[in-house]
Amino acid sequence: MWCQWLPGGFGLSVPKFYHVKLLLRGVQDQLAPGPPGVGGSLSREAILTRCPWGGGGLSWLPAEHEARMAARLEELGSIGRRGRGLWRFPFTPDYEQATTLVGGWMRQAGLEVSRDPIGNLIGRASGSSDRVVATGSHLDTVRDGGRFDGALGVVGAISAASFLLAEYGRPRKTLEVIAYTGEEGARFPVCLLGSRWMAGLITPEDLLSADPDGVTLASALAARGPAKAVPPAAGRTDLDAFIELHTEQGPVLEAAGSSLGVVDRIMGQCEVEVTVRGRPDHAGTTPMAMRSDALVAAAKLILAMRAEVLGWSSPTVFTVGRLTVKPGSGNVVPAEVTFSIDLRDPDPDFYRRSRERLRDMCRGAAAADKVVVTWRDLFTTDPVACDPGLSEILSRAATKLGHRPITLPSGAGHDSMVLAGLTRVGLLFVPSAGGRSHCPEEHTPSQQCYLGAAVLAEALRELAY
């Protein structure tokens, strides 16, 4: 098995030269000085024993998977393109085309393919045990998104499963590759749709939520066919572990000069809709001091919230990414403004206190500016700790490949944070070039995509075989 990495003189295949360079670059990363926890003092000999050709009796993800993954990410990234970015939303023709394509790749890998009632695409290799080791990510995108967010975790998982089934045969524990639907919440105001359904957390009210065209989630599901999207009474009970490969979506790994990151916790996140109601009046005849201007009140409130968060000595992040003004006429004093709040923090207690503080500020603004302010929770999750045992397995797999990962939190939400309520979860990051994500410019070099998939494959082998 491991002999496939021996030189060509043995009559066997040799990885492309740039893959040798990639792995040696990992050696160089470890030998070079770096920030605490990033660099290393391992000897060259110690590093080489961790490279694929260094023995240990293990096979590693073959080098040709790098080009295969790159080609698949490119092909998948052509579906749903509008201009430079992707708009691939759940239950649209583009999304269905993407699931058909990815389902074909799953079958080629030797997986049995199905879709559950909410639209999650599942590739399954049954093991001798009914306990399930799962991996994967999501296929939907944000508006004007890039081609790596979510897609890498699905494409990398398929490569890992394909290799494991070909190399080791039937797993001891059942292995699943899951492409979740609606993680981003870009069409319906329900984030993490697929994983929340799997966890039994979707409510009848969620099914009545509507997209900007007035189409409800329930009607979009019904249009798919006869399957009924009835939330299960309880979440899945057969999951033994879930590991997600994802781009970091931030600048930390690149700044640290590290090719891999193992996540120890995922920030708590709340999505809120704030509505400020004033009074519509004539823009020319209503004196400034006599107005109840919803837009002015909303602008003051947003800036006050931002200043409040900046004054905290914490990693809290606060974002207003959406704002609508009614009636939206240039000669009418704004009557109503609705804006979004995205608030995140890794500390459970401070996360709850910060959320309540912003809510109190909304109450204060209503009294000060002669407006009515309402706060509506759209989505909230508490901070989630990743499983230390799975983190150790990922770190050990990376070390075998000659890379020492850094430990970091995830500021972005992932399906893993929902599945942590069902099973132990692990989250592996590869760098995002320039820290860019949720935009057409997001990019991760093919060598780092391959490296992430190779680490994932080894972790899955340890868990499922």
GIDAGI-V147593 format. One record per pair of residues at least 12 apart in sequence whose C-alpha atoms are under 8 Angstrom apart, sorted by the first residue. I is the first residue (numbers start at 0). J is the second residue. D is the distance in whole Angstrom. If there is no record, write none. Layout:
I|J|D + I|J|D
//
This chain:
0|56|8 + 0|57|7 + 0|58|6 + 0|166|8 + 1|51|7 + 1|52|7 + 1|54|7 + 1|56|6 + 1|57|5 + 1|58|5 + 1|59|7 + 2|52|8 + 3|58|8 + 4|51|7 + 4|52|5 + 5|52|6 + 14|61|8 + 14|62|6 + 14|63|8 + 15|62|7 + 18|62|7 + 18|446|8 + 21|446|7 + 22|50|7 + 22|400|7 + 22|401|7 + 25|400|8 + 25|401|6 + 25|402|5 + 26|43|7 + 26|46|6 + 26|47|7 + 26|401|6 + 26|402|7 + 28|256|8 + 28|257|8 + 28|402|7 + 29|41|7 + 29|401|8 + 29|402|7 + 29|403|7 + 30|42|7 + 30|43|8 + 33|255|8 + 33|256|8 + 34|255|7 + 36|405|6 + 37|255|7 + 37|256|8 + 37|257|7 + 37|403|7 + 37|404|7 + 37|405|6 + 38|403|8 + 39|403|8 + 46|401|5 + 47|401|7 + 48|399|8 + 49|398|7 + 49|399|4 + 49|400|5 + 49|401|5 + 50|399|6 + 50|400|5 + 50|401|6 + 51|399|8 + 51|400|7 + 58|166|8 + 59|453|7 + 59|456|8 + 59|457|7 + 60|159|7 + 60|162|6 + 60|452|8 + 60|453|5 + 60|456|7 + 61|162|8 + 64|158|7 + 64|449|7 + 65|445|6 + 65|446|7 + 65|448|7 + 65|449|5 + 66|445|8 + 68|154|6 + 68|155|7 + 68|158|7 + 68|445|8 + 68|448|8 + 68|449|7 + 69|445|6 + 71|154|7 + 72|146|7 + 72|147|7 + 72|150|7 + 72|151|7 + 72|154|7 + 73|146|8 + 75|97|7 + 75|100|8 + 75|146|8 + 75|150|8 + 76|145|8 + 76|146|5 + 78|93|6 + 78|94|8 + 78|96|7 + 78|97|7 + 79|93|5 + 79|94|7 + 81|143|7 + 83|143|7 + 83|439|6 + 84|142|8 + 84|143|4 + 84|144|5 + 84|145|6 + 84|438|7 + 84|439|5 + 85|140|7 + 85|141|7 + 85|142|7 + 85|143|5 + 85|144|5 + 85|145|6 + 85|146|7 + 85|439|7 + 86|140|6 + 86|141|6 + 86|142|5 + 86|143|6 + 86|144|7 + 87|138|8 + 87|139|5 + 87|140|5 + 87|141|7 + 87|142|8 + 88|139|5 + 88|140|6 + 88|141|8 + 88|181|7 + 88|185|7 + 88|186|6 + 89|139|6 + 89|180|6 + 89|181|6 + 89|186|7 + 90|219|6 + 90|220|7 + 90|223|7 + 94|138|8 + 94|139|7 + 97|138|8 + 98|120|7 + 98|138|8 + 102|120|7 + 102|122|8 + 104|157|7 + 105|122|6 + 105|157|6 + 106|122|8 + 107|161|8 + 108|157|7 + 108|158|8 + 108|160|7 + 108|161|4 + 108|162|8 + 108|164|8 + 109|124|7 + 109|161|7 + 109|164|7 + 110|122|5 + 110|123|5 + 110|124|5 + 111|123|5 + 111|124|6 + 116|226|6 + 116|227|6 + 116|228|5 + 116|229|8 + 117|180|8 + 117|193|6 + 117|196|7 + 117|220|7 + 117|228|6 + 118|179|8 + 118|180|6 + 118|193|7 + 119|177|7 + 119|178|6 + 119|179|5 + 119|180|5 + 119|193|6 + 120|177|6 + 120|178|5 + 120|179|7 + 120|180|8 + 121|175|7 + 121|176|6 + 121|177|5 + 121|178|6 + 122|175|6 + 122|176|5 + 122|177|6 + 123|173|7 + 123|174|6 + 123|175|4 + 123|176|6 + 124|169|7 + 124|170|7 + 124|173|6 + 124|174|5 + 124|175|6 + 125|169|7 + 125|170|7 + 125|172|7 + 125|173|5 + 125|174|6 + 126|169|6 + 126|170|5 + 126|171|5 + 126|172|5 + 126|173|4 + 126|174|7 + 127|169|8 + 127|170|7 + 127|171|5 + 127|172|6 + 127|173|7 + 128|171|6 + 128|172|5 + 128|173|6 + 129|172|6 + 129|173|6 + 129|237|7 + 130|172|6 + 130|173|6 + 130|237|5 + 130|238|6 + 130|239|6 + 131|172|6 + 131|173|5 + 131|174|6 + 131|175|7 + 131|237|6 + 131|238|5 + 131|239|5 + 131|240|7 + 132|172|7 + 132|173|6 + 132|174|5 + 132|175|6 + 132|238|6 + 132|239|6 + 132|240|5 + 132|241|6 + 132|459|7 + 132|462|7 + 132|463|6 + 133|174|6 + 133|175|5 + 133|176|6 + 133|177|7 + 133|238|7 + 133|239|8 + 133|240|6 + 133|241|5 + 133|242|7 + 134|156|6 + 134|175|6 + 134|176|5 + 134|177|6 + 134|241|5 + 134|242|5 + 134|243|6 + 134|244|8 + 135|152|5 + 135|153|5 + 135|156|6 + 135|176|5 + 135|177|5 + 135|178|6 + 135|179|8 + 135|242|7 + 135|243|6 + 135|244|7 + 136|149|5 + 136|150|7 + 136|151|8 + 136|152|5 + 136|153|5 + 136|177|7 + 136|178|5 + 136|179|6 + 136|243|6 + 136|244|7 + 136|245|8 + 136|414|7 + 137|149|5 + 137|150|6 + 137|152|7 + 137|153|7 + 137|177|8 + 137|178|5 + 137|179|4 + 137|180|6 + 137|181|7 + 137|182|6 + 137|414|8 + 138|150|6 + 138|153|8 + 138|178|6 + 138|179|6 + 138|180|6 + 138|181|8 + 139|180|6 + 139|181|6 + 139|182|7 + 139|183|7 + 140|183|6 + 140|185|7 + 141|183|6 + 141|184|8 + 141|185|5 + 141|437|6 + 142|185|7 + 142|437|8 + 143|437|7 + 143|438|6 + 143|439|6 + 144|436|8 + 144|437|5 + 144|438|4 + 144|439|5 + 145|436|7 + 145|437|6 + 145|438|5 + 145|439|4 + 145|440|7 + 145|441|6 + 145|442|8 + 146|439|8 + 146|441|7 + 146|442|8 + 147|246|7 + 147|441|7 + 147|442|7 + 147|443|7 + 148|245|7 + 148|246|6 + 148|248|8 + 148|436|7 + 148|437|7 + 149|245|6 + 149|246|8 + 151|244|7 + 151|245|6 + 151|246|7 + 151|448|7 + 152|243|6 + 152|244|5 + 152|245|5 + 153|176|7 + 153|177|7 + 153|178|6 + 155|244|7 + 155|448|7 + 155|449|8 + 155|451|8 + 155|452|5 + 155|455|8 + 156|176|6 + 156|244|8 + 156|452|7 + 156|455|7 + 156|456|8 + 157|176|7 + 158|452|7 + 159|452|6 + 159|453|7 + 159|455|7 + 159|456|5 + 160|174|8 + 160|176|8 + 160|456|7 + 162|456|8 + 163|456|7 + 163|460|7 + 170|463|6 + 170|464|5 + 171|463|6 + 171|464|5 + 172|462|8 + 172|463|5 + 172|464|7 + 173|463|7 + 174|463|7 + 179|192|8 + 179|193|5 + 179|194|7 + 179|414|8 + 180|192|6 + 180|193|5 + 180|194|8 + 181|193|6 + 182|194|8 + 182|413|7 + 182|414|7 + 186|210|5 + 186|211|7 + 187|208|6 + 187|209|6 + 187|210|5 + 187|215|8 + 187|216|7 + 188|208|7 + 188|209|7 + 188|210|7 + 188|377|7 + 189|205|7 + 189|208|8 + 189|377|7 + 189|378|7 + 190|378|7 + 191|413|7 + 191|414|6 + 191|417|8 + 194|414|6 + 194|417|6 + 194|418|7 + 195|417|6 + 195|418|8 + 196|230|6 + 196|231|7 + 196|234|8 + 197|231|8 + 197|234|6 + 197|235|6 + 198|233|7 + 198|234|4 + 198|235|6 + 198|417|7 + 198|418|7 + 198|420|7 + 198|421|7 + 199|230|6 + 199|231|5 + 199|232|6 + 199|233|5 + 199|234|4 + 199|235|8 + 200|230|7 + 200|234|8 + 201|230|6 + 202|230|7 + 234|421|7 + 235|421|7 + 236|421|7 + 238|421|7 + 238|422|6 + 239|422|6 + 239|423|7 + 240|422|6 + 240|423|5 + 240|424|6 + 240|425|8 + 241|415|7 + 241|418|7 + 241|422|7 + 241|423|6 + 241|424|5 + 241|425|6 + 242|389|8 + 242|415|8 + 242|424|6 + 242|425|5 + 242|426|6 + 242|427|8 + 242|455|8 + 243|415|7 + 243|424|8 + 243|425|6 + 243|426|5 + 243|427|6 + 244|426|6 + 244|427|5 + 244|428|6 + 244|429|8 + 244|451|7 + 244|452|8 + 244|455|7 + 245|426|7 + 245|427|6 + 245|428|5 + 245|429|7 + 246|428|5 + 246|429|5 + 246|430|6 + 246|431|6 + 246|443|7 + 247|409|8 + 247|428|5 + 247|429|6 + 247|430|5 + 247|431|6 + 247|434|8 + 248|411|7 + 248|430|7 + 248|431|6 + 248|434|6 + 248|435|6 + 248|436|5 + 248|437|8 + 249|430|8 + 249|431|6 + 249|433|8 + 249|434|4 + 249|435|6 + 249|436|7 + 250|430|8 + 250|431|7 + 250|432|8 + 250|433|6 + 250|434|4 + 250|435|8 + 251|430|8 + 251|434|7 + 252|405|8 + 252|429|7 + 252|430|5 + 252|431|8 + 253|430|6 + 253|431|7 + 253|432|7 + 253|433|7 + 253|434|7 + 257|403|8 + 257|404|7 + 257|405|7 + 257|430|8 + 258|402|8 + 258|404|7 + 258|429|6 + 258|430|6 + 258|447|6 + 259|397|8 + 259|402|8 + 259|403|8 + 259|404|5 + 259|405|7 + 259|427|7 + 259|428|6 + 259|429|5 + 259|430|7 + 259|451|7 + 260|404|5 + 260|405|5 + 260|406|6 + 260|407|7 + 260|427|6 + 260|428|5 + 260|429|6 + 261|390|6 + 261|393|7 + 261|394|7 + 261|404|6 + 261|405|6 + 261|406|5 + 261|407|6 + 261|425|8 + 261|426|6 + 261|427|5 + 261|428|6 + 262|385|7 + 262|390|7 + 262|406|6 + 262|407|5 + 262|408|5 + 262|409|6 + 262|425|7 + 262|426|5 + 262|427|6 + 262|428|7 + 263|384|6 + 263|385|5 + 263|386|8 + 263|387|7 + 263|390|7 + 263|406|6 + 263|407|6 + 263|408|6 + 263|409|8 + 263|426|8 + 264|345|7 + 264|382|7 + 264|383|6 + 264|384|4 + 264|385|5 + 264|407|8 + 264|408|5 + 264|409|6 + 265|345|7 + 265|382|6 + 265|383|5 + 265|384|6 + 265|385|8 + 265|408|6 + 265|409|5 + 265|410|6 + 265|411|7 + 265|412|7 + 265|416|7 + 266|343|6 + 266|344|5 + 266|345|4 + 266|346|8 + 266|381|7 + 266|382|5 + 266|383|7 + 266|408|7 + 266|409|6 + 266|410|5 + 266|411|7 + 266|412|7 + 267|343|5 + 267|344|5 + 267|345|6 + 267|346|8 + 267|347|7 + 267|350|7 + 267|379|8 + 267|380|5 + 267|381|4 + 267|382|4 + 267|383|7 + 268|341|7 + 268|342|6 + 268|343|4 + 268|344|7 + 268|378|8 + 268|379|6 + 268|380|5 + 268|381|7 + 268|382|7 + 268|412|7 + 269|340|8 + 269|341|6 + 269|342|5 + 269|343|7 + 269|376|8 + 269|377|8 + 269|378|6 + 269|379|4 + 269|380|6 + 270|339|7 + 270|340|6 + 270|341|5 + 270|342|7 + 270|376|6 + 270|377|5 + 270|378|5 + 270|379|6 + 271|339|6 + 271|340|5 + 271|341|7 + 271|374|7 + 271|375|6 + 271|376|5 + 271|377|5 + 271|378|7 + 272|337|7 + 272|338|6 + 272|339|5 + 272|340|6 + 272|374|6 + 272|375|5 + 272|376|6 + 272|377|7 + 273|337|6 + 273|338|5 + 273|339|6 + 273|340|7 + 273|372|7 + 273|373|6 + 273|374|5 + 273|375|6 + 274|335|7 + 274|336|6 + 274|337|4 + 274|338|7 + 274|372|6 + 274|373|5 + 274|374|7 + 275|293|6 + 275|294|8 + 275|296|7 + 275|297|6 + 275|335|6 + 275|336|5 + 275|337|6 + 275|370|7 + 275|371|6 + 275|372|5 + 275|373|7 + 276|293|6 + 276|334|6 + 276|335|4 + 276|336|7 + 276|370|6 + 276|371|5 + 276|372|6 + 277|291|5 + 277|292|5 + 277|293|5 + 277|333|7 + 277|334|5 + 277|335|6 + 277|369|7 + 277|370|5 + 277|371|7 + 278|290|8 + 278|291|5 + 278|292|7 + 278|293|7 + 278|332|7 + 278|333|7 + 278|334|5 + 278|335|8 + 279|291|8 + 279|292|8 + 279|326|8 + 279|331|6 + 279|332|5 + 279|333|6 + 279|334|4 + 280|331|6 + 280|332|5 + 280|333|8 + 280|334|8 + 281|330|7 + 281|331|5 + 281|332|6 + 282|330|5 + 282|331|5 + 282|332|6 + 283|330|7 + 290|332|8 + 291|334|8 + 291|368|7 + 291|369|6 + 291|370|6 + 292|332|6 + 292|333|6 + 292|334|7 + 292|370|8 + 293|332|8 + 293|333|6 + 293|334|6 + 293|335|5 + 293|336|6 + 293|370|7 + 294|324|7 + 294|333|6 + 294|334|8 + 294|335|7 + 294|336|6 + 296|364|7 + 296|368|6 + 296|370|8 + 297|336|7 + 300|360|8 + 300|361|7 + 300|364|7 + 301|319|8 + 304|357|7 + 304|360|7 + 305|317|7 + 313|344|8 + 314|344|6 + 314|345|8 + 315|342|7 + 315|343|6 + 315|344|5 + 315|345|8 + 315|350|8 + 316|341|8 + 316|342|6 + 316|343|5 + 316|344|7 + 317|340|7 + 317|341|6 + 317|342|5 + 317|343|7 + 318|339|8 + 318|340|6 + 318|341|5 + 318|342|7 + 319|338|7 + 319|339|5 + 319|340|5 + 319|341|6 + 320|338|8 + 320|339|6 + 320|340|7 + 320|341|8 + 321|338|5 + 321|339|5 + 322|336|7 + 322|337|6 + 322|338|4 + 322|339|7 + 323|336|6 + 323|337|5 + 323|338|6 + 324|336|5 + 324|337|7 + 342|354|7 + 343|410|7 + 344|382|7 + 344|410|8 + 345|382|5 + 345|408|8 + 345|410|8 + 346|382|7 + 347|381|6 + 347|382|6 + 350|381|8 + 358|374|7 + 361|373|8 + 361|374|8 + 383|416|6 + 383|419|7 + 385|419|8 + 385|423|7 + 385|424|6 + 385|425|6 + 385|426|7 + 386|423|5 + 386|424|6 + 386|425|6 + 389|423|8 + 389|424|7 + 389|425|5 + 390|425|6 + 390|426|8 + 392|458|6 + 392|461|8 + 393|425|8 + 393|427|7 + 393|454|7 + 393|455|7 + 393|458|6 + 396|454|5 + 396|455|8 + 396|457|6 + 396|458|6 + 397|454|6 + 400|454|8 + 427|451|7 + 427|455|8 + 428|451|7 + 429|443|8 + 429|447|6 + 429|448|7 + 429|451|6 + 430|443|6 + 430|447|7 + 431|443|5 + 432|444|8
//
